[in-house]
Amino acid sequence: MNFLAHLHLAHLAESSLSGNLLADFVRGNPEESFPPDVVAGIHMHRRIDVLTDNLPEVREAREWFRSETRRVAPITLDVMWDHFLSRHWSQLSPDFPLQEFVCYAREQVMTILPDSPPRFYQSEQLLVVRAVAGALSRYGFHPERVKRHGKPPPTSGCPA
């Protein structure tokens, strides 16, 4: 659920932003459903998740949660990582302001939207996608509007 972090790392690695964003919504082998660059992005996202999930600091952070809420710890931590990334964006990426990056990421993601899994963009159907919409809307992207309008309206501050 740390979409901003995955998009940022994908950009730094010159990987598919679309694939890195789609990875949480694609099950199994993506090679039959997506072009090679998107598949590579999906695999990159999965490798990053395995790496970070196994860091001692991340394991320790999960233990901060009570046992009855521990199952949501990974999602909560992901949202927190994105929060801190957005707050300190100008220090981490001084040459690419956050609003410009959001517009760039939106443009990249829009190219794969027609071929993406329905649960990626049909927010009324899944709670997870509502969380995605909420997370991305903080950065100006509103995927929940895709179903109603066929395509999302222009992101605030981005050209149509």
Secondary structure, DSSP 8 states (H G I E B T S, - for coil): --HHHHHHHHHHTT--HHHHHHGGG--S-GGGTS-HHHHHHHHHHHHHHHHHHTSHHHHHHHTTS-TTTGGGHHHHHHHHHHHHHHHTHHHH-TTS-HHHHHHHHHHHHHTTGGGS-HHHH-TTT-HHHHHHHHHHHTTT--GGGHHHHSS----TTS--
